[in-house]
Amino acid sequence: MRPNLLAVTAVGFSLFAVSAQASPFTNGSFETGSAPGSFITLDGGDATSITGWTVGGGSNAVDYIGSYWKASDGTRSLDLNGLVPGSISQTFDVISGQTYRVSFDLAGNPAGGPQFKTLDSTANLTLYSPPPFDVNGNSLSNMGWLNYSFLFTATSSSETLTFTSTTSGYSGNSSYPTAFGPALDNVSVTAVPEPSTWAMMILGFFGIGFVAYRRKSSASGMRLA
């Protein structure tokens, strides 16, 4: 292979390596952690029961769901209301200046009110609040999971992703007035190539094609001579 073709090819593949670099985010479907059985209720400050995640809030803040309902991905998920609204967060390594996409599946605990379940998701300075999730018509075996996503740009070498329940309406059950909240599963964080990166990649592949064309043209000229 000619040196100039080697150089252009190296540029193209190095750009792929940069754009495909994975963020060290972990356990997005909550499959690793303490065995929840049907479900267990976790207190704020618990940083061990769900691998990689820290529970926020007071006592009985988040339900770690096992077989209680059908998860979106795998067999485990969360209800962000234990007996009270809670939160879950994870801090992970990023590249400053890089844009990332956060994707997650949202549903709601259909075993009690209110009908509409809500949460906020935050990463760096970005706040994203998906539309209220309507549990009407859903069941523990058919949760009606919906996927949402948002973008954020890192400004340091690590960022924290947090999901916080904003569901506090009366459940209809006086024993557990705020115990039925938004359900969360299948969280992922992936790097998003910037437009300038795409432009460099396109130019790199154009260069590969141009060099290949010149090589073919030179070979044809030699045969004609």
N, CA, C and O of each residue as an XYZ file, in Angstrom:
900
protein
N       0.853     -1.196      0.000
C       0.000      0.000      0.000
C       0.886      1.242      0.000
O       1.911      1.265      0.681
N       0.509      2.268     -0.748
C       1.310      3.475     -0.843
C       1.279      4.248      0.479
O       0.295      4.165      1.214
N       2.355      5.008      0.795
C       2.414      5.748      2.056
C       1.263      6.721      2.235
O       0.707      6.833      3.328
N       0.886      7.457      1.127
C      -0.188      8.431      1.292
C      -1.522      7.756      1.579
O      -2.344      8.302      2.315
N      -1.749      6.569      1.005
C      -2.975      5.834      1.293
C      -2.960      5.332      2.727
O      -3.989      5.335      3.403
N      -1.782      4.897      3.194
C      -1.659      4.462      4.585
C      -2.004      5.599      5.536
O      -2.681      5.383      6.541
N      -1.549      6.797      5.230
C      -1.780      7.940      6.104
C      -3.256      8.282      6.182
O      -3.785      8.508      7.270
N      -3.933      8.323      5.021
C      -5.353      8.651      5.007
C      -6.159      7.582      5.719
O      -7.086      7.894      6.467
N      -5.808      6.310      5.489
C      -6.515      5.220      6.155
C      -6.352      5.318      7.660
O      -7.309      5.100      8.403
N      -5.141      5.645      8.122
C      -4.895      5.770      9.557
C      -5.755      6.866     10.163
O      -6.281      6.704     11.264
N      -5.903      7.988      9.449
C      -6.746      9.072      9.939
C      -8.182      8.610     10.077
O      -8.827      8.876     11.092
N      -8.697      7.909      9.052
C     -10.076      7.441      9.091
C     -10.331      6.522     10.258
O     -11.325      6.687     10.965
N      -9.438      5.536     10.484
C      -9.654      4.582     11.560
C      -9.441      5.212     12.924
O     -10.114      4.827     13.880
N      -8.525      6.171     13.050
C      -8.327      6.828     14.334
C      -9.547      7.649     14.714
O      -9.886      7.740     15.894
N     -10.215      8.250     13.730
C     -11.430      8.993     14.013
C     -12.529      8.071     14.483
O     -13.287      8.426     15.385
N     -12.636      6.879     13.886
C     -13.603      5.907     14.362
C     -13.332      5.551     15.812
O     -14.264      5.428     16.608
N     -12.058      5.382     16.163
C     -11.710      4.998     17.529
C     -12.137      6.066     18.520
O     -12.633      5.744     19.599
N     -11.949      7.350     18.164
C     -12.344      8.431     19.055
C     -13.849      8.470     19.219
O     -14.347      8.571     20.340
N     -14.595      8.391     18.100
C     -16.040      8.522     18.163
C     -16.692      7.340     18.843
O     -17.789      7.475     19.387
N     -16.043      6.174     18.828
C     -16.653      4.990     19.410
C     -16.209      4.747     20.838
O     -16.594      3.743     21.438
N     -15.394      5.659     21.407
C     -14.904      5.458     22.759
C     -16.069      5.416     23.729
O     -16.888      6.335     23.758
N     -16.153      4.355     24.528
C     -17.304      4.145     25.396
C     -17.113      4.858     26.722
O     -16.017      4.871     27.284
N     -18.191      5.451     27.216
C     -18.189      6.012     28.552
C     -18.266      4.876     29.564
O     -19.033      3.935     29.360
N     -17.499      4.934     30.643
C     -17.499      3.853     31.626
C     -18.705      3.905     32.553
O     -18.572      3.819     33.774
N     -19.861      4.045     31.967
C     -21.117      3.997     32.712
C     -21.475      2.529     32.941
O     -21.212      1.697     32.073
N     -22.063      2.195     34.080
C     -22.258      0.788     34.407
C     -23.651      0.496     34.947
O     -24.299      1.361     35.536
N     -24.100     -0.737     34.735
C     -25.303     -1.283     35.374
C     -26.558     -0.453     35.099
O     -27.337     -0.161     36.006
N     -26.736     -0.080     33.829
C     -27.863      0.766     33.471
C     -29.219      0.111     33.610
O     -30.233      0.803     33.704
N     -29.259     -1.219     33.625
C     -30.535     -1.918     33.807
C     -30.681     -2.482     35.214
O     -31.603     -3.248     35.493
N     -29.762     -2.095     36.098
C     -29.852     -2.440     37.520
C     -29.827     -3.941     37.784
O     -30.367     -4.419     38.782
N     -29.187     -4.681     36.867
C     -29.188     -6.143     36.987
C     -28.192     -6.655     38.026
O     -28.292     -7.800     38.467
N     -27.237     -5.819     38.417
C     -26.216     -6.226     39.378
C     -26.451     -5.517     40.704
O     -26.551     -4.292     40.763
N     -26.537     -6.311     41.766
C     -26.762     -5.744     43.091
C     -27.375     -6.776     44.004
O     -27.410     -7.963     43.679
N     -27.857     -6.330     45.144
C     -28.507     -7.234     46.089
C     -29.721     -7.885     45.446
O     -30.424     -7.262     44.651
N     -29.961     -9.151     45.800
C     -31.120     -9.857     45.245
C     -32.398     -9.232     45.800
O     -32.617     -9.258     47.011
N     -33.251     -8.666     44.927
C     -34.429     -7.964     45.438
C     -35.646     -8.849     45.683
O     -36.623     -8.397     46.280
N     -35.605    -10.131     45.224
C     -36.807    -10.941     45.327
C     -37.930    -10.290     44.551
O     -37.766     -9.965     43.375
N     -39.084    -10.090     45.200
C     -40.161     -9.335     44.572
C     -39.752     -7.864     44.484
O     -39.770     -7.272     43.405
N     -39.386     -7.281     45.623
C     -38.760     -5.961     45.664
C     -38.236     -5.724     47.076
O     -38.703     -6.331     48.040
N     -37.253     -4.825     47.177
C     -36.783     -4.355     48.471
C     -36.780     -2.838     48.443
O     -36.603     -2.229     47.388
N     -36.975     -2.231     49.602
C     -37.014     -0.779     49.698
C     -35.705     -0.280     50.294
O     -35.254     -0.771     51.329
N     -35.098      0.704     49.629
C     -33.771      1.192     49.994
C     -33.855      2.609     50.553
O     -34.695      3.410     50.142
N     -32.968      2.893     51.496
C     -32.911      4.217     52.110
C     -31.957      5.134     51.358
O     -31.038      4.670     50.683
N     -32.181      6.432     51.481
C     -31.252      7.396     50.930
C     -29.861      7.218     51.511
O     -29.710      6.947     52.703
N     -28.847      7.368     50.673
C     -27.472      7.167     51.085
C     -26.940      5.781     50.809
O     -25.740      5.544     50.951
N     -27.801      4.857     50.416
C     -27.374      3.484     50.114
C     -26.592      3.485     48.801
O     -27.142      3.781     47.741
N     -25.298      3.150     48.885
C     -24.438      3.134     47.697
C     -23.920      1.743     47.392
O     -22.973      1.593     46.619
N     -24.527      0.715     47.990
C     -24.031     -0.650     47.804
C     -25.072     -1.619     47.247
O     -24.706     -2.602     46.602
N     -26.345     -1.368     47.479
C     -27.369     -2.351     47.093
C     -27.530     -2.483     45.591
O     -27.829     -3.570     45.096
N     -27.337     -1.390     44.851
C     -27.412     -1.408     43.389
C     -26.047     -0.982     42.866
O     -25.663      0.180     43.002
N     -25.323     -1.901     42.279
C     -23.937     -1.654     41.875
C     -23.811     -0.402     41.005
O     -24.478     -0.276     39.977
N     -22.948      0.515     41.431
C     -22.674      1.720     40.661
C     -23.582      2.892     40.965
O     -23.292      4.016     40.553
N     -24.669      2.661     41.673
C     -25.673      3.693     41.899
C     -25.770      4.053     43.378
O     -25.500      3.224     44.247
N     -26.161      5.304     43.657
C     -26.400      5.769     45.017
C     -27.831      6.259     45.131
O     -28.295      7.052     44.312
N     -28.526      5.780     46.153
C     -29.909      6.179     46.396
C     -29.921      7.528     47.106
O     -29.122      7.763     48.013
N     -30.827      8.415     46.695
C     -30.993      9.704     47.341
C     -32.367      9.820     47.972
O     -33.314      9.153     47.555
N     -32.470     10.676     48.988
C     -33.734     10.858     49.680
C     -33.633     10.428     51.129
O     -32.539     10.228     51.655
N     -34.784     10.287     51.770
C     -34.819      9.885     53.166
C     -34.950      8.387     53.326
O     -34.491      7.621     52.479
N     -35.575      7.970     54.413
C     -35.822      6.548     54.632
C     -36.853      6.037     53.633
O     -37.784      6.751     53.260
N     -36.671      4.786     53.205
C     -37.631      4.140     52.293
C     -37.830      4.965     51.023
O     -38.957      5.283     50.642
N     -36.706      5.308     50.373
C     -36.760      6.268     49.266
C     -37.019      5.637     47.903
O     -37.711      6.226     47.072
N     -36.468      4.437     47.661
C     -36.547      3.818     46.333
C     -36.822      2.332     46.487
O     -36.245      1.673     47.352
N     -37.705      1.807     45.646
C     -37.942      0.359     45.592
C     -37.080     -0.249     44.491
O     -37.131      0.175     43.336
N     -36.286     -1.251     44.871
C     -35.479     -2.023     43.923
C     -36.323     -3.226     43.524
O     -36.514     -4.150     44.315
N     -36.825     -3.209     42.291
C     -37.849     -4.156     41.851
C     -37.222     -5.393     41.227
O     -36.333     -5.294     40.382
N     -37.694     -6.560     41.653
C     -37.314     -7.821     41.030
C     -38.479     -8.386     40.244
O     -38.760     -7.948     39.129
N     -39.156     -9.361     40.830
C     -40.245    -10.046     40.121
C     -41.596     -9.357     40.279
O     -42.593     -9.842     39.744
N     -41.653     -8.243     40.996
C     -42.942     -7.598     41.275
C     -43.656     -7.183     39.995
O     -44.870     -7.343     39.874
N     -42.894     -6.648     39.040
C     -43.470     -6.344     37.729
C     -42.467     -6.711     36.641
O     -41.327     -7.073     36.933
N     -42.895     -6.614     35.396
C     -42.053     -6.990     34.259
C     -41.145     -5.827     33.891
O     -41.613     -4.747     33.530
N     -39.848     -6.059     33.987
C     -38.869     -5.018     33.662
C     -38.840     -4.748     32.161
O     -39.305     -5.559     31.360
N     -38.291     -3.603     31.800
C     -38.108     -3.282     30.382
C     -36.949     -4.055     29.788
O     -37.026     -4.523     28.652
N     -35.862     -4.194     30.560
C     -34.662     -4.890     30.093
C     -34.141     -5.749     31.238
O     -33.913     -5.242     32.336
N     -33.952     -7.037     30.996
C     -33.521     -7.926     32.062
C     -34.671     -8.235     33.005
O     -35.821     -8.352     32.582
N     -34.349     -8.368     34.289
C     -35.368     -8.768     35.270
C     -35.521     -7.775     36.415
O     -36.349     -7.987     37.300
N     -34.742     -6.697     36.417
C     -34.799     -5.747     37.526
C     -35.030     -4.325     37.021
O     -34.688     -3.991     35.886
N     -35.610     -3.506     37.874
C     -35.867     -2.102     37.544
C     -36.081     -1.355     38.858
O     -35.833     -1.901     39.933
N     -36.541     -0.110     38.773
C     -36.725      0.708     39.973
C     -38.095      1.357     39.997
O     -38.663      1.679     38.954
N     -38.621      1.548     41.206
C     -39.697      2.493     41.468
C     -39.054      3.619     42.271
O     -38.568      3.389     43.379
N     -39.047      4.819     41.733
C     -38.366      5.927     42.396
C     -39.151      6.501     43.567
O     -38.714      7.471     44.185
N     -40.297      5.919     43.879
C     -40.974      6.175     45.146
C     -40.940      4.886     45.952
O     -41.552      3.891     45.566
N     -40.219      4.903     47.082
C     -40.333      3.792     48.015
C     -41.627      3.996     48.780
O     -42.704      3.622     48.316
N     -41.510      4.593     49.957
C     -42.702      5.115     50.628
C     -42.820      6.617     50.409
O     -43.874      7.211     50.635
N     -41.720      7.218     49.966
C     -41.674      8.656     49.663
C     -40.904      8.833     48.357
O     -40.206      7.909     47.940
N     -41.008      9.986     47.698
C     -40.220     10.207     46.483
C     -38.723     10.180     46.780
O     -38.264     10.767     47.760
N     -37.971      9.491     45.925
C     -36.526      9.383     46.086
C     -35.805      9.650     44.781
O     -36.391     10.147     43.819
N     -34.526      9.312     44.762
C     -33.718      9.517     43.561
C     -32.640      8.453     43.483
O     -32.397      7.713     44.436
N     -31.996      8.396     42.314
C     -30.886      7.471     42.081
C     -29.853      8.215     41.239
O     -30.215      8.943     40.314
N     -28.582      8.038     41.552
C     -27.560      8.774     40.808
C     -26.316      7.926     40.620
O     -26.049      7.006     41.394
N     -25.553      8.254     39.572
C     -24.284      7.599     39.295
C     -23.304      8.630     38.743
O     -23.654      9.428     37.875
N     -22.080      8.607     39.251
C     -21.004      9.449     38.750
C     -20.055      8.588     37.922
O     -19.668      7.501     38.351
N     -19.678      9.069     36.737
C     -18.889      8.253     35.820
C     -17.923      9.138     35.044
O     -18.113     10.350     34.940
N     -16.888      8.512     34.505
C     -15.858      9.239     33.762
C     -16.368      9.662     32.391
O     -17.086      8.919     31.721
N     -15.986     10.860     31.988
C     -16.342     11.388     30.671
C     -15.139     12.148     30.118
O     -14.114     12.278     30.787
N     -15.274     12.640     28.911
C     -14.260     13.492     28.285
C     -14.813     14.908     28.225
O     -15.851     15.144     27.607
N     -14.136     15.837     28.852
C     -14.612     17.216     28.866
C     -14.766     17.745     27.444
O     -13.872     17.583     26.613
N     -15.903     18.376     27.171
C     -16.198     18.895     25.843
C     -16.950     17.930     24.955
O     -17.474     18.330     23.916
N     -17.015     16.658     25.344
C     -17.710     15.641     24.551
C     -19.209     15.675     24.859
O     -19.608     15.874     26.006
N     -20.021     15.484     23.843
C     -21.466     15.391     24.018
C     -21.868     13.935     24.199
O     -21.337     13.042     23.539
N     -22.816     13.711     25.104
C     -23.287     12.360     25.411
C     -24.810     12.298     25.312
O     -25.516     13.273     25.567
N     -25.280     11.125     24.935
C     -26.723     10.873     24.899
C     -27.100      9.965     26.065
O     -26.530      8.887     26.234
N     -28.060     10.407     26.862
C     -28.638      9.588     27.927
C     -29.966      9.037     27.425
O     -30.839      9.793     26.999
N     -30.111      7.729     27.478
C     -31.346      7.068     27.064
C     -31.879      6.268     28.248
O     -31.103      5.683     29.004
N     -33.190      6.240     28.411
C     -33.776      5.474     29.511
C     -35.215      5.102     29.185
O     -35.866      5.736     28.355
N     -35.694      4.063     29.855
C     -37.081      3.629     29.703
C     -37.870      4.039     30.939
O     -37.411      3.878     32.070
N     -39.056      4.567     30.704
C     -39.912      5.095     31.766
C     -41.265      4.404     31.742
O     -41.842      4.179     30.679
N     -41.760      4.074     32.917
C     -43.132      3.605     33.097
C     -43.583      4.142     34.455
O     -42.988      5.078     34.987
N     -44.627      3.550     35.006
C     -45.101      3.984     36.317
C     -45.700      2.815     37.066
O     -46.237      1.884     36.465
N     -45.605      2.869     38.376
C     -46.198      1.817     39.207
C     -47.716      1.887     39.080
O     -48.327      2.862     39.520
N     -48.339      0.856     38.479
C     -49.779      0.917     38.245
C     -50.611      0.466     39.443
O     -51.839      0.439     39.368
N     -49.949      0.112     40.549
C     -50.678     -0.442     41.694
C     -51.347      0.626     42.549
O     -52.117      0.301     43.452
N     -51.061      1.900     42.274
C     -51.686      2.973     43.033
C     -51.493      4.302     42.339
O     -50.670      4.433     41.433
N     -52.274      5.305     42.782
C     -52.204      6.619     42.185
C     -50.961      7.382     42.599
O     -50.162      6.897     43.400
N     -50.800      8.581     42.050
C     -51.660      9.232     41.068
C     -51.549      8.604     39.682
O     -50.665      7.786     39.427
N     -52.446      8.993     38.802
C     -52.480      8.400     37.463
C     -51.242      8.760     36.655
O     -50.755      7.954     35.863
N     -50.740      9.963     36.856
C     -49.593     10.427     36.066
C     -48.336     10.444     36.943
O     -48.303     11.081     37.996
N     -47.309      9.733     36.482
C     -46.043      9.643     37.213
C     -45.007     10.529     36.518
O     -44.918     10.551     35.290
N     -44.234     11.252     37.312
C     -43.271     12.195     36.743
C     -41.905     12.050     37.413
O     -41.791     11.640     38.569
N     -40.870     12.403     36.640
C     -39.510     12.445     37.180
C     -38.712     13.510     36.455
O     -39.082     13.959     35.370
N     -37.613     13.905     37.074
C     -36.620     14.769     36.443
C     -35.336     13.979     36.269
O     -34.978     13.170     37.124
N     -34.647     14.211     35.166
C     -33.326     13.627     34.949
C     -32.349     14.769     34.722
O     -32.644     15.716     33.993
N     -31.185     14.674     35.351
C     -30.193     15.733     35.235
C     -28.812     15.140     34.988
O     -28.464     14.090     35.529
N     -28.034     15.830     34.164
C     -26.636     15.491     33.924
C     -25.906     16.792     33.647
O     -26.281     17.539     32.743
N     -24.867     17.066     34.421
C     -24.167     18.339     34.373
C     -25.195     19.453     34.589
O     -25.874     19.446     35.616
N     -25.336     20.388     33.684
C     -26.297     21.480     33.860
C     -27.579     21.250     33.071
O     -28.411     22.151     32.964
N     -27.742     20.059     32.519
C     -28.904     19.757     31.683
C     -30.000     19.101     32.512
O     -29.772     18.081     33.163
N     -31.188     19.690     32.483
C     -32.371     19.125     33.129
C     -33.331     18.665     32.054
O     -33.683     19.430     31.156
N     -33.757     17.409     32.145
C     -34.737     16.892     31.188
C     -35.879     16.251     31.964
O     -35.663     15.374     32.800
N     -37.091     16.699     31.675
C     -38.293     16.157     32.308
C     -39.179     15.567     31.223
O     -39.811     16.317     30.480
N     -39.242     14.244     31.111
C     -40.092     13.638     30.082
C     -41.564     13.894     30.383
O     -41.908     14.264     31.505
N     -42.433     13.703     29.399
C     -43.859     13.896     29.641
C     -44.353     13.000     30.772
O     -43.833     11.899     30.952
N     -45.351     13.453     31.539
C     -45.914     12.603     32.589
C     -46.358     11.255     32.018
O     -46.954     11.187     30.943
N     -46.058     10.195     32.750
C     -46.402      8.855     32.283
C     -47.771      8.473     32.842
O     -47.981      8.471     34.055
N     -48.692      8.152     31.944
C     -50.060      7.777     32.302
C     -50.124      6.266     32.510
O     -49.895      5.501     31.573
N     -50.436      5.833     33.736
C     -50.481      4.395     34.022
C     -51.835      3.784     33.708
O     -52.008      2.572     33.844
N     -52.795      4.593     33.294
C     -54.128      4.070     33.005
C     -54.065      2.984     31.934
O     -53.515      3.206     30.855
N     -54.625      1.815     32.229
C     -54.641      0.707     31.284
C     -53.442     -0.205     31.381
O     -53.430     -1.258     30.743
N     -52.432      0.155     32.155
C     -51.256     -0.697     32.311
C     -51.409     -1.623     33.514
O     -52.293     -1.439     34.352
N     -50.534     -2.614     33.581
C     -50.584     -3.593     34.668
C     -49.168     -4.010     35.022
O     -48.213     -3.626     34.347
N     -49.034     -4.800     36.089
C     -47.712     -5.260     36.508
C     -47.058     -6.140     35.452
O     -45.831     -6.212     35.377
N     -47.858     -6.800     34.645
C     -47.308     -7.658     33.584
C     -47.200     -6.936     32.248
O     -46.568     -7.437     31.318
N     -47.810     -5.771     32.151
C     -47.761     -4.968     30.919
C     -47.586     -3.507     31.320
O     -48.551     -2.748     31.409
N     -46.332     -3.134     31.558
C     -46.033     -1.828     32.140
C     -46.111     -0.673     31.137
O     -46.238      0.486     31.532
N     -46.035     -0.986     29.848
C     -46.120      0.063     28.838
C     -44.903      0.965     28.772
O     -45.031      2.171     28.565
N     -43.731      0.393     28.945
C     -42.491      1.172     28.968
C     -42.340      2.050     27.723
O     -42.656      1.627     26.611
N     -41.851      3.278     27.924
C     -41.547      4.209     26.838
C     -40.097      4.654     26.952
O     -39.572      4.802     28.055
N     -39.450      4.869     25.806
C     -38.052      5.284     25.794
C     -37.930      6.790     25.573
O     -38.625      7.368     24.738
N     -37.038      7.408     26.334
C     -36.742      8.829     26.184
C     -35.232      9.023     26.176
O     -34.485      8.166     26.650
N     -34.790     10.149     25.638
C     -33.357     10.440     25.644
C     -33.133     11.946     25.631
O     -34.007     12.721     25.242
N     -31.950     12.336     26.064
C     -31.548     13.738     26.007
C     -30.032     13.801     25.894
O     -29.337     12.815     26.142
N     -29.529     14.973     25.517
C     -28.098     15.184     25.332
C     -27.548     16.104     26.418
O     -28.240     17.002     26.897
N     -26.306     15.868     26.796
C     -25.589     16.818     27.637
C     -24.134     16.856     27.197
O     -23.630     15.903     26.602
N     -23.469     17.954     27.492
C     -22.056     18.108     27.162
C     -21.243     18.163     28.445
O     -21.524     18.964     29.337
N     -20.242     17.312     28.530
C     -19.402     17.245     29.724
C     -18.509     18.477     29.821
O     -18.010     18.976     28.812
N     -18.313     18.958     31.036
C     -17.429     20.100     31.260
C     -16.309     19.763     32.238
O     -15.557     20.644     32.656
N     -16.199     18.487     32.600
C     -15.120     18.040     33.477
C     -14.805     16.590     33.130
O     -15.338     16.052     32.159
N     -13.953     15.964     33.909
C     -13.566     14.577     33.625
C     -14.547     13.563     34.188
O     -14.421     12.369     33.916
N     -15.512     14.011     34.961
C     -16.571     13.129     35.461
C     -17.852     13.937     35.608
O     -17.822     15.137     35.880
N     -18.966     13.262     35.425
C     -20.275     13.899     35.572
C     -21.191     12.963     36.354
O     -20.934     11.763     36.454
N     -22.254     13.524     36.903
C     -23.223     12.743     37.667
C     -24.573     12.779     36.974
O     -25.089     13.848     36.646
N     -25.134     11.611     36.757
C     -26.477     11.469     36.192
C     -27.431     11.128     37.328
O     -27.183     10.201     38.100
N     -28.521     11.881     37.427
C     -29.482     11.687     38.514
C     -30.898     11.616     37.963
O     -31.282     12.392     37.088
N     -31.662     10.676     38.488
C     -33.095     10.585     38.212
C     -33.828     10.801     39.533
O     -33.568     10.109     40.518
N     -34.743     11.764     39.544
C     -35.440     12.141     40.773
C     -36.943     12.081     40.559
O     -37.466     12.667     39.611
N     -37.632     11.373     41.439
C     -39.091     11.345     41.345
C     -39.663     12.698     41.727
O     -39.258     13.297     42.723
N     -40.606     13.174     40.929
C     -41.370     14.373     41.268
C     -42.840     14.016     41.457
O     -43.717     14.876     41.372
N     -43.097     12.733     41.715
C     -44.456     12.224     41.909
C     -44.768     12.213     43.400
O     -44.190     11.431     44.155
N     -45.675     13.076     43.818
C     -45.997     13.167     45.242
C     -47.493     13.218     45.507
O     -47.913     13.405     46.649
N     -48.309     13.053     44.455
C     -49.749     13.083     44.628
C     -50.250     11.898     45.440
O     -49.569     10.879     45.555
N     -51.432     12.036     45.996
C     -52.005     10.995     46.857
C     -52.268      9.719     46.064
O     -52.825      9.758     44.967
N     -51.860      8.592     46.635
C     -51.956      7.312     45.936
C     -53.339      6.691     45.995
O     -53.646      5.782     45.224
N     -54.189      7.181     46.916
C     -55.472      6.529     47.134
C     -55.414      5.488     48.227
O     -56.430      4.874     48.554
N     -54.236      5.278     48.800
C     -54.032      4.301     49.863
C     -53.483      5.052     51.073
O     -52.348      5.528     51.045
N     -54.287      5.162     52.139
C     -53.877      5.961     53.295
C     -52.664      5.382     54.010
O     -51.949      6.109     54.700
N     -52.422      4.076     53.853
C     -51.256      3.456     54.488
C     -49.970      3.783     53.741
O     -48.895      3.847     54.337
N     -50.087      3.990     52.427
C     -48.924      4.287     51.580
C     -49.281      5.447     50.657
O     -49.454      5.243     49.456
N     -49.394      6.653     51.193
C     -49.949      7.765     50.397
C     -49.099      8.218     49.218
O     -49.629      8.788     48.264
N     -47.785      7.975     49.264
C     -46.922      8.415     48.151
C     -45.989      7.291     47.713
O     -44.832      7.539     47.374
N     -46.486      6.063     47.719
C     -45.612      4.897     47.524
C     -45.589      4.353     46.102
O     -44.960      3.324     45.855
N     -46.250      5.005     45.171
C     -46.370      4.440     43.822
C     -45.881      5.478     42.811
O     -46.618      6.388     42.433
N     -44.632      5.328     42.384
C     -44.006      6.385     41.598
C     -43.604      5.991     40.198
O     -44.094      4.998     39.661
N     -42.707      6.768     39.599
C     -42.217      6.467     38.252
C     -41.277      5.267     38.272
O     -40.478      5.108     39.195
N     -41.379      4.434     37.257
C     -40.523      3.255     37.107
C     -39.415      3.566     36.106
O     -39.646      4.227     35.093
N     -38.211      3.082     36.402
C     -37.032      3.402     35.591
C     -36.270      2.129     35.253
O     -36.107      1.251     36.101
N     -35.799      2.031     33.999
C     -35.011      0.872     33.575
C     -34.220      1.236     32.317
O     -34.467      2.265     31.688
N     -33.266      0.372     31.963
C     -32.565      0.413     30.676
C     -31.909      1.769     30.405
O     -32.094      2.359     29.341
N     -31.147      2.246     31.375
C     -30.435      3.520     31.237
C     -29.115      3.287     30.504
O     -28.407      2.323     30.795
N     -28.784      4.152     29.569
C     -27.492      4.070     28.882
C     -26.937      5.466     28.665
O     -27.686      6.439     28.573
N     -25.607      5.555     28.585
C     -24.912      6.807     28.292
C     -23.893      6.514     27.203
O     -23.004      5.684     27.390
N     -24.016      7.189     26.069
C     -23.116      6.941     24.939
C     -22.608      8.259     24.374
O     -23.322      9.261     24.366
N     -21.370      8.247     23.904
C     -20.775      9.436     23.297
C     -21.396      9.690     21.930
O     -21.695      8.756     21.187
N     -21.585     10.962     21.612
C     -22.176     11.367     20.332
C     -21.125     12.135     19.538
O     -20.646     13.164     20.015
N     -20.743     11.671     18.335
C     -19.780     12.433     17.525
C     -20.313     13.814     17.200
O     -21.487     13.966     16.863
N     -19.458     14.822     17.299
C     -19.848     16.180     16.954
C     -19.826     16.358     15.440
O     -19.169     15.580     14.749
N     -20.538     17.378     14.892
C     -20.547     17.611     13.439
C     -19.151     17.744     12.850
O     -18.910     17.283     11.735
N     -18.213     18.374     13.587
C     -16.857     18.527     13.063
C     -16.188     17.174     12.899
O     -15.410     16.968     11.967
N     -16.493     16.246     13.810
C     -15.927     14.898     13.706
C     -16.461     14.194     12.474
O     -15.711     13.555     11.736
N     -17.783     14.317     12.254
C     -18.363     13.707     11.052
C     -17.715     14.289      9.795
O     -17.416     13.556      8.852
N     -17.497     15.619      9.784
C     -16.886     16.247      8.607
C     -15.489     15.697      8.365
O     -15.117     15.429      7.223
N     -14.711     15.526      9.433
C     -13.362     14.983      9.284
C     -13.403     13.546      8.783
O     -12.576     13.145      7.964
N     -14.375     12.764      9.280
C     -14.506     11.383      8.831
C     -14.852     11.325      7.341
O     -14.296     10.522      6.592
N     -15.789     12.200      6.925
C     -16.182     12.216      5.512
C     -14.998     12.602      4.637
O     -14.770     11.994      3.591
N     -14.239     13.621      5.069
C     -13.061     14.025      4.303
C     -12.034     12.906      4.249
O     -11.381     12.701      3.226
N     -11.893     12.180      5.359
C     -10.950     11.068      5.380
C     -11.316      9.995      4.382
O     -10.458      9.498      3.653
N     -12.596      9.633      4.343
C     -13.017      8.595      3.404
C     -13.008      9.094      1.957
O     -12.768      8.319      1.032
N     -13.275     10.410      1.764
C     -13.143     10.970      0.422
C     -11.697     10.853     -0.042
O     -11.427     10.534     -1.200
N     -10.765     11.117      0.887
C      -9.352     10.997      0.538
C      -8.978      9.582      0.168
O      -8.207      9.370     -0.768
N      -9.516      8.596      0.894
C      -9.249      7.195      0.570
C      -9.745      6.870     -0.835
O      -9.052      6.217     -1.615
N     -10.976      7.342     -1.152
C     -11.535      7.075     -2.474
C     -10.740      7.747     -3.576
O     -10.539      7.175     -4.647
N     -10.280      8.986     -3.306
C      -9.519      9.715     -4.317
C      -8.183      9.033     -4.597
O      -7.783      8.897     -5.753
N      -7.495      8.606     -3.541
C      -6.209      7.923     -3.737
C      -6.407      6.623     -4.490
O      -5.614      6.281     -5.368
N      -7.479      5.885     -4.146
C      -7.748      4.626     -4.843
C      -8.031      4.877     -6.319
O      -7.604      4.107     -7.179
N      -8.771      5.983     -6.614
C      -9.081      6.319     -8.008
C      -7.796      6.645     -8.773
O      -7.615      6.184     -9.900
N      -6.906      7.434     -8.174
C      -5.646      7.782     -8.835
C      -4.804      6.532     -9.076
O      -4.150      6.390    -10.110
N      -4.837      5.640     -8.106
C      -4.054      4.410     -8.263
C      -4.578      3.587     -9.433
O      -3.805      3.034    -10.215
N      -5.922      3.514     -9.543
C      -6.524      2.762    -10.641
C      -6.216      3.422    -11.978
O      -5.920      2.740    -12.960
N      -6.288      4.783    -12.014
C      -6.010      5.502    -13.258
C      -4.568      5.306    -13.694
O      -4.296      5.140    -14.883
N      -3.633      5.323    -12.732
C      -2.218      5.121    -13.059
C      -1.986      3.735    -13.625
O      -1.223      3.564    -14.576
N      -2.646      2.741    -13.038
C      -2.489      1.371    -13.522
C      -3.025      1.231    -14.943
O      -2.433      0.530    -15.764
N      -4.153      1.899    -15.238
C      -4.719      1.834    -16.591
C      -3.776      2.482    -17.589
O      -3.600      1.967    -18.693
N      -3.158      3.619    -17.216
C      -2.232      4.295    -18.109
C      -1.020      3.448    -18.428
O      -0.532      3.459    -19.558
N      -0.529      2.713    -17.443
C       0.626      1.851    -17.663
C       0.294      0.733    -18.640
O       1.117      0.366    -19.478
N      -0.927      0.188    -18.526
C      -1.313     -0.890    -19.447
C      -1.406     -0.372    -20.875
O      -0.995     -1.053    -21.814
N      -1.963      0.868    -21.043
C      -2.102      1.429    -22.391
C      -0.740      1.740    -23.004
O      -0.562      1.624    -24.217
N       0.222      2.134    -22.171
C       1.557      2.422    -22.678
C       2.259      1.151    -23.120
O       3.401      1.203    -23.577
